[in-house]
Amino acid sequence: MRFARLQLRNDALAEDAVSETMLAALSRPQSFGNRSQLKIWLVGIFKHKVIDILRERQFFTIMDARLEKLPPEMGRIFLMRE
């Protein structure tokens, strides 16, 4: 959790990343295959989860900026549809 908080600077997002890492590892233990240390494998999964979380936050920032450029009615229609 300490490493996750350091990377994401948000307790809720850090908890999400750690939880998603553990779920991913537990759902596919066969992908470990003893090719490395367990800790290294888990950190690799965690890094991908952090990237996914950061991309998702960036996506919504960009989408909000684009929606602001639309006429208000079109923006509402788009949000309701999607």
Buried (B, 14 or more C-beta within 10 A) or exposed (E): EEEBBEBBEBEEBBBBBBEBBBEBBEEEEEEBEEEEEEEEBBEEBBEEBBEEBBEEEEEEEEEEEEBEEEEEEEBEEEEEEE
